[in-house]
Amino acid sequence: MPSLTRKMKKTGTGLRGAAVFAAAAAVTLALSGCTRLETTAPSSARAAADAKARAAFGTVDCRRAKCIALTFDAGPSENSARLLDILKEKRVPATFFLLGKRHIDTYPQLVGRMADEGHEVASHTWTHRILTEIEPDEIREELRRPNEEIERLTGRRPTLMRPPQGRTDDTVHEICRELGLAEVLWSVTAKDYKTTDSDLITRRVLDQSSRDGIILLHDIYDGTVPAVPGIIDALKKRGYVFVTVPQLLAPGKAEPGKVYR
């Protein structure tokens, strides 16, 4: 999944990040011929940790288990309560990359519920501005505001963020490092922003899923939440264990300023 660099923004050669499938393994993507986006795979994050270290989250050790992570962008929304009910019923943790304006500030009680029920609560910026197209001080503001609100509502400051449309560059990396944030992209996308067909969303996820996968969905769209029970059931039958993104990396830890996929 290519990301737009500032150079690419000027030449107009960039691809919309959310429209391209991401590779599951750690890869280095050549972009405009000279700029590279280096990403770290979950397996690499785990391998970099002490081999004797215990996985830091519960009883799941993704060095041995066949793990996969469900992630949801751009909520909370009017669909999030139902999604949380499903995840609770299925005993599945997720990672939520939340938007600020008209989301966190509209459904603060759902932010608290996400944290209380064991999900990872992370940032998707305040207003979904494309970070590679704005100035450094504006990037800081886009990241600072949701961090502060999430911390106020949950008692825990986010350590993860997802750049809108997956677009990032060296400036974004530097500011994320400054703010203590690691960037998380994805390896599976259902393109649920383009369809309300829950069966199609389910098929797309199942077709792309593999060990250490990071699944990108959006609970703001009408077809997505109805697809989640079938996705969970089918992947469990295939032997997958659902974890949050930090669980997927454990005993490694997401490092601020780095990009994970």
Phi, psi and chi 1 to 4 in degrees:
 res  aa     phi    psi   chi1   chi2   chi3   chi4
   1 MET       -   99.2 -176.5  -79.2  -51.3      -
   2 PRO   -64.6  153.1  -19.2   31.0      -      -
   3 SER  -119.0  152.4   65.2      -      -      -
   4 LEU   -80.4  129.2  -75.3 -178.5      -      -
   5 THR   -92.9  168.3   64.0      -      -      -
   6 ARG   -63.4  -35.8  -64.1 -176.3 -170.1  -81.1
   7 LYS   -63.5  -43.8  178.9  176.8 -179.8 -179.3
   8 MET   -66.0  -33.3  -69.2  170.8   67.7      -
   9 LYS   -60.1  -39.4  179.8 -165.2   67.3  173.1
  10 LYS   -70.5  -35.9  -66.5  176.3 -177.8  177.6
  11 THR   -87.3  -14.6   60.0      -      -      -
  12 GLY    76.4   19.8      -      -      -      -
  13 THR   -95.8    0.9   59.4      -      -      -
  14 GLY   -74.3  156.8      -      -      -      -
  15 LEU  -106.0  145.2  -65.5  174.7      -      -
  16 ARG   -63.4  117.3 -174.0  174.8 -174.9  -91.3
  17 GLY   -55.8  -39.5      -      -      -      -
  18 ALA   -75.5   -4.4      -      -      -      -
  19 ALA   -99.2    2.1      -      -      -      -
  20 VAL  -125.0  137.3 -176.9      -      -      -
  21 PHE   -68.4  140.8  -68.2  154.0      -      -
  22 ALA   -94.2  151.7      -      -      -      -
  23 ALA   -77.7  145.8      -      -      -      -
  24 ALA   -79.6  -33.2      -      -      -      -
  25 ALA   -85.9  168.5      -      -      -      -
  26 ALA   -68.5  126.3      -      -      -      -
  27 VAL  -139.8  163.4  -67.2      -      -      -
  28 THR  -117.6  115.7  -59.8      -      -      -
  29 LEU   -96.2  122.7  -62.3  177.8      -      -
  30 ALA   -76.6  129.3      -      -      -      -
  31 LEU  -105.1  -94.4  -63.9 -177.2      -      -
  32 SER   -87.8   24.3   59.2      -      -      -
  33 GLY    96.2  -21.1      -      -      -      -
  34 CYS  -136.4  -22.5   58.8      -      -      -
  35 THR   -95.8  137.9  -57.9      -      -      -
  36 ARG  -124.6  144.0  -69.2  176.2  177.5  -90.5
  37 LEU  -109.1  112.8  172.2   62.7      -      -
  38 GLU   -95.0  127.4  -65.8 -175.7   -2.7      -
  39 THR  -121.8  153.4   68.4      -      -      -
  40 THR  -112.8  128.7  -60.2      -      -      -
  41 ALA   -79.1  153.2      -      -      -      -
  42 PRO   -53.1  -40.5  -29.0   37.4      -      -
  43 SER   -63.0  -35.5   58.6      -      -      -
  44 SER   -69.4  -38.9  -62.8      -      -      -
  45 ALA   -62.6  -40.5      -      -      -      -
  46 ARG   -67.7  -41.2  -64.7 -166.4  -60.3  -94.6
  47 ALA   -65.6  -29.4      -      -      -      -
  48 ALA   -74.1  -15.5      -      -      -      -
  49 ALA   -80.8  166.7      -      -      -      -
  50 ASP   -58.3  126.6 -175.0  -19.3      -      -
  51 ALA   -60.0  -24.6      -      -      -      -
  52 LYS   -92.5   -3.3  -63.8 -179.4 -179.6  179.2
  53 ALA   -68.9  146.3      -      -      -      -
  54 ARG   -88.2  144.7  -63.0 -180.0   63.6 -178.3
  55 ALA   -58.9  135.2      -      -      -      -
  56 ALA   -82.1   -8.4      -      -      -      -
  57 PHE  -121.5  107.0  -64.7   88.2      -      -
  58 GLY    60.1 -145.4      -      -      -      -
  59 THR  -101.6   -2.2   59.3      -      -      -
  60 VAL   -85.1  126.8  178.8      -      -      -
  61 ASP  -120.8  105.4 -172.9  -19.8      -      -
  62 CYS   -74.2   -2.1  -65.9      -      -      -
  63 ARG   -71.5  -22.6  -68.4  170.2  -64.6 -172.1
  64 ARG  -116.6  -37.0  -61.6  173.8  178.0   82.8
  65 ALA   -81.8  156.9      -      -      -      -
  66 LYS   -89.1   87.9 -174.2  178.7  173.9 -177.0
  67 CYS   -94.5  154.1  -67.2      -      -      -
  68 ILE  -151.8  149.4 -161.4  162.8      -      -
  69 ALA  -119.0  128.5      -      -      -      -
  70 LEU   -89.4  128.5  -93.7  179.2      -      -
  71 THR  -129.9  146.6   72.8      -      -      -
  72 PHE  -128.6  129.5  -63.5   90.3      -      -
  73 ASP  -104.5  153.2  -79.7   12.5      -      -
  74 ALA    76.4   10.0      -      -      -      -
  75 GLY   -91.3 -165.8      -      -      -      -
  76 PRO   -72.6  161.0   23.0  -28.5      -      -
  77 SER  -143.0 -175.9   73.0      -      -      -
  78 GLU   -65.8  -14.3   64.5  -85.9   13.1      -
  79 ASN   -91.4   -9.7  -58.9  -40.0      -      -
  80 SER   -69.8  -33.9  -61.5      -      -      -
  81 ALA   -61.9  -44.5      -      -      -      -
  82 ARG   -63.4  -40.9  174.5   58.3 -175.1  146.1
  83 LEU   -60.4  -44.9  173.4   58.8      -      -
  84 LEU   -63.2  -35.8  -71.8  169.0      -      -
  85 ASP   -61.1  -44.3  -70.6  -16.1      -      -
  86 ILE   -63.4  -47.0  -67.8  167.6      -      -
  87 LEU   -62.6  -36.9  -64.2  174.1      -      -
  88 LYS   -67.5  -44.1 -173.9  174.7 -176.9  178.1
  89 GLU   -62.2  -39.8  177.1 -173.6  -11.8      -
  90 LYS   -85.9   -7.0  -59.3  -72.1 -174.4 -178.7
  91 ARG    57.6   52.2  -61.8 -175.8  179.1 -178.9
  92 VAL  -122.8  124.2  165.5      -      -      -
  93 PRO   -85.1  152.6   32.4  -34.2      -      -
  94 ALA  -136.9  170.7      -      -      -      -
  95 THR  -117.5  125.1  -57.5      -      -      -
  96 PHE  -109.1  120.2  -71.5   91.3      -      -
  97 PHE   -99.5  102.6  -66.9   93.0      -      -
  98 LEU   -95.8  143.8  -56.6 -177.3      -      -
  99 LEU   -89.1  152.4  -85.2  177.5      -      -
 100 GLY   -85.9  -73.2      -      -      -      -
 101 LYS   -65.0  128.3 -170.1  174.2 -177.2 -179.4
 102 ARG    68.3   10.2  -65.3 -169.6  -65.7  -85.4
 103 HIS  -131.4  -77.0  -65.5  -86.4      -      -
 104 ILE   -55.9  -44.1  -68.5  173.6      -      -
 105 ASP   -76.1  -11.7   60.1    4.8      -      -
 106 THR   -97.5  -31.7  -57.6      -      -      -
 107 TYR  -126.5   55.5  -57.0   96.7      -      -
 108 PRO   -60.5  -32.0   23.0  -34.3      -      -
 109 GLN   -66.3  -30.2   72.1  -77.7    2.4      -
 110 LEU   -73.1  -31.7  -69.4  176.8      -      -
 111 VAL   -62.0  -46.9  179.4      -      -      -
 112 GLY   -61.3  -39.6      -      -      -      -
 113 ARG   -65.7  -40.3 -178.3 -179.3  168.5 -171.9
 114 MET   -55.6  -48.4  -71.0  169.2 -178.0      -
 115 ALA   -66.4  -43.0      -      -      -      -
 116 ASP   -62.7  -30.1  -70.1  -16.1      -      -
 117 GLU   -94.2   12.3  -65.3 -176.6    0.9      -
 118 GLY    92.0   10.1      -      -      -      -
 119 HIS   -86.8  156.7  -55.8  -67.4      -      -
 120 GLU   -86.9  126.9 -175.9   73.1   15.4      -
 121 VAL  -108.0  121.1 -177.7      -      -      -
 122 ALA  -133.8 -178.5      -      -      -      -
 123 SER  -107.5  142.8  167.9      -      -      -
 124 HIS  -125.4   25.9 -165.2   41.3      -      -
 125 THR    82.4  174.4   73.4      -      -      -
 126 TRP   -85.3  -44.7 -170.6 -105.7      -      -
 127 THR  -126.3   11.9   63.5      -      -      -
 128 HIS    65.6   30.1 -152.4  -97.1      -      -
 129 ARG   -72.2  146.9  -62.8 -179.0   71.9 -174.4
 130 ILE   -74.4  115.1  -55.7  -55.5      -      -
 131 LEU   -67.0  -26.7  -60.3 -179.5      -      -
 132 THR   -76.8   -5.3   54.0      -      -      -
 133 GLU  -110.4    5.2  -62.5  178.5   -5.4      -
 134 ILE  -125.7  169.4   59.3  179.1      -      -
 135 GLU   -78.8  157.5  -64.6  -57.5  -46.3      -
 136 PRO   -52.6  -42.9  -30.7   37.5      -      -
 137 ASP   -64.7  -32.3  -74.8  -13.1      -      -
 138 GLU   -71.9  -36.6  -64.9  174.1  -59.4      -
 139 ILE   -61.0  -46.3  -63.2  171.2      -      -
 140 ARG   -57.6  -42.8  -72.4 -173.8 -175.8   89.6
 141 GLU   -66.5  -40.3 -175.5   68.9    2.2      -
 142 GLU   -61.0  -31.2  -80.2  -69.8  -51.0      -
 143 LEU   -93.7  -32.3  -63.2  176.7      -      -
 144 ARG   -67.4  -45.0  179.8 -169.6   62.8   79.0
 145 ARG   -63.2  -48.5  -69.1 -172.8   68.7 -175.1
 146 PRO   -65.0  -34.7   19.4  -31.0      -      -
 147 ASN   -57.6  -47.0  -79.0    1.4      -      -
 148 GLU   -66.6  -40.5  -69.2 -178.9   -7.8      -
 149 GLU   -68.7  -41.6  -78.1  -59.4  -64.4      -
 150 ILE   -63.6  -42.4  -70.3  169.4      -      -
 151 GLU   -62.9  -40.2 -176.0  175.4   25.1      -
 152 ARG   -63.1  -38.0 -177.0  179.0   67.5   82.1
 153 LEU   -84.8  -27.1  -66.8  167.0      -      -
 154 THR  -116.4  -16.5   68.9      -      -      -
 155 GLY    82.4    4.3      -      -      -      -
 156 ARG  -136.6  127.6 -177.4  173.9  179.2  -88.2
 157 ARG   -79.1  135.2 -161.3  170.8 -171.3   85.5
 158 PRO   -61.1  146.7  -23.5   34.0      -      -
 159 THR  -114.4   -4.6   58.8      -      -      -
 160 LEU  -124.9  148.9  -53.6  177.3      -      -
 161 MET  -142.9  157.8   64.0   82.0   70.0      -
 162 ARG  -124.5  120.9  176.1  168.1  -76.3  158.0
 163 PRO   -69.9  137.2   23.1  -30.7      -      -
 164 PRO   -52.5  132.7  -31.0   38.8      -      -
 165 GLN    60.2   12.4  -63.4 -176.8    5.4      -
 166 GLY    71.9   14.2      -      -      -      -
 167 ARG   -88.6  122.4  -59.7 -171.3 -172.4 -167.0
 168 THR  -148.3  166.2 -172.5      -      -      -
 169 ASP  -159.2 -174.0   61.4   14.0      -      -
 170 ASP   -61.6  -36.6  -72.1  -16.9      -      -
 171 THR   -63.7  -43.3  -59.1      -      -      -
 172 VAL   -62.5  -43.1  177.1      -      -      -
 173 HIS   -57.6  -45.5  -55.0  -23.3      -      -
 174 GLU   -62.7  -42.6  -70.1  173.0    9.0      -
 175 ILE   -70.1  -37.9  -67.3  170.9      -      -
 176 CYS   -62.1  -40.2  -76.1      -      -      -
 177 ARG   -61.9  -42.6 -172.9  176.8  -59.1  111.0
 178 GLU   -60.9  -36.9  171.0 -170.3  -41.4      -
 179 LEU   -94.0    2.4  -63.3  176.7      -      -
 180 GLY    75.5   31.6      -      -      -      -
 181 LEU  -116.8  135.2  -68.0  166.4      -      -
 182 ALA   -97.9  148.1      -      -      -      -
 183 GLU   -96.2  136.6  -60.2  171.0   62.5      -
 184 VAL  -124.1  120.6  178.5      -      -      -
 185 LEU   -98.4 -143.5  -58.2 -177.9      -      -
 186 TRP  -154.7  163.5   57.9   88.5      -      -
 187 SER  -120.2   -9.4   58.0      -      -      -
 188 VAL  -134.0  127.5  178.8      -      -      -
 189 THR  -135.8  133.5  175.4      -      -      -
 190 ALA   -90.6   -2.7      -      -      -      -
 191 LYS    49.4   46.9  -64.2 -174.4  178.7 -179.8
 192 ASP   -71.5   -7.1   52.8   -8.3      -      -
 193 TYR   -76.9   -6.7   50.1   86.9      -      -
 194 LYS  -111.0   -2.8  -72.3 -172.2  173.0 -178.0
 195 THR  -150.6  151.4 -179.3      -      -      -
 196 THR  -106.7    8.3   58.9      -      -      -
 197 ASP   -82.1  102.3 -174.0  -23.3      -      -
 198 SER   -63.2  -35.9  -61.5      -      -      -
 199 ASP   -64.6  -40.2  -70.5  -21.4      -      -
 200 LEU   -65.6  -41.9  177.2   58.8      -      -
 201 ILE   -59.1  -44.6  -68.9  168.3      -      -
 202 THR   -60.7  -47.6  -59.8      -      -      -
 203 ARG   -61.6  -42.4  -71.5 -162.7  -57.5  -87.5
 204 ARG   -62.0  -42.5  -74.4  174.0  172.6  173.8
 205 VAL   -65.1  -46.7  170.1      -      -      -
 206 LEU   -65.4  -36.4  -62.6 -178.7      -      -
 207 ASP   -65.4  -30.1  -73.7  -12.6      -      -
 208 GLN   -99.4  -12.7  -62.3  170.9   55.3      -
 209 SER   -72.4  140.7  -69.0      -      -      -
 210 SER  -152.8  172.8   59.6      -      -      -
 211 ARG   -56.1  139.5 -175.5  174.6 -177.9  175.2
 212 ASP    69.3   15.4  -70.9  -17.1      -      -
 213 GLY   -67.7  149.5      -      -      -      -
 214 ILE  -118.7  109.8  -60.3  175.4      -      -
 215 ILE   -90.7  127.2  -59.4  168.3      -      -
 216 LEU  -100.4  120.0  167.4   63.1      -      -
 217 LEU  -134.8  167.9  -66.8  168.1      -      -
 218 HIS  -131.0  115.3  -58.8   76.6      -      -
 219 ASP   -79.0    2.9   52.4  -41.1      -      -
 220 ILE   -80.7  -15.1   59.0  173.9      -      -
 221 TYR   -98.4  144.5  -60.9  122.4      -      -
 222 ASP   -64.9  -29.5  -69.6  -18.2      -      -
 223 GLY   -85.2   -9.5      -      -      -      -
 224 THR   -80.3  -55.5  -59.4      -      -      -
 225 VAL   -58.4  -41.2  172.0      -      -      -
 226 PRO   -61.0  -21.6  -26.2   36.9      -      -
 227 ALA   -81.9  -19.6      -      -      -      -
 228 VAL   -63.4  -44.3  169.8      -      -      -
 229 PRO   -57.9  -42.1  -25.7   36.2      -      -
 230 GLY   -67.2  -37.3      -      -      -      -
 231 ILE   -62.5  -47.5  -70.2  169.6      -      -
 232 ILE   -62.1  -48.6  -68.9  172.1      -      -
 233 ASP   -61.9  -43.5  -69.3  -13.8      -      -
 234 ALA   -66.5  -41.0      -      -      -      -
 235 LEU   -72.0  -34.4  -71.1  175.6      -      -
 236 LYS   -62.5  -39.3  -78.6 -174.9  174.4 -179.1
 237 LYS   -63.0  -27.9  -74.4 -179.3 -179.4  178.5
 238 ARG   -83.5    1.4  -64.7 -178.2 -175.4 -178.2
 239 GLY    93.6   11.3      -      -      -      -
 240 TYR   -80.5  148.0  -73.5   97.5      -      -
 241 VAL  -113.3  126.6  178.0      -      -      -
 242 PHE   -85.0  134.8  -73.2   92.5      -      -
 243 VAL  -140.8  164.7  -66.6      -      -      -
 244 THR   -78.2  169.3   63.8      -      -      -
 245 VAL   -61.0  -45.6  170.1      -      -      -
 246 PRO   -59.5  -37.4  -28.6   38.0      -      -
 247 GLN   -63.1  -37.5  -72.8  174.5  -46.1      -
 248 LEU   -63.3  -33.3 -167.6   63.6      -      -
 249 LEU   -86.6  -21.6  -55.4 -178.6      -      -
 250 ALA   -64.1  143.1      -      -      -      -
 251 PRO   -80.9    2.2   31.9  -37.2      -      -
 252 GLY   -70.2  164.6      -      -      -      -
 253 LYS  -129.3  144.5  -67.0 -177.2  178.8  180.0
 254 ALA   -66.6  127.3      -      -      -      -
 255 GLU   -97.5  131.3  -63.4 -177.7   26.2      -
 256 PRO   -54.5  136.9  -26.7   35.6      -      -
 257 GLY    87.9   -9.6      -      -      -      -
 258 LYS   -96.0  159.5  -77.2 -167.3  173.1 -176.7
 259 VAL  -114.3  129.4 -176.0      -      -      -
 260 TYR  -116.7  140.7  -65.6   84.7      -      -
 261 ARG  -152.5      -  171.2  160.0   49.3 -156.0
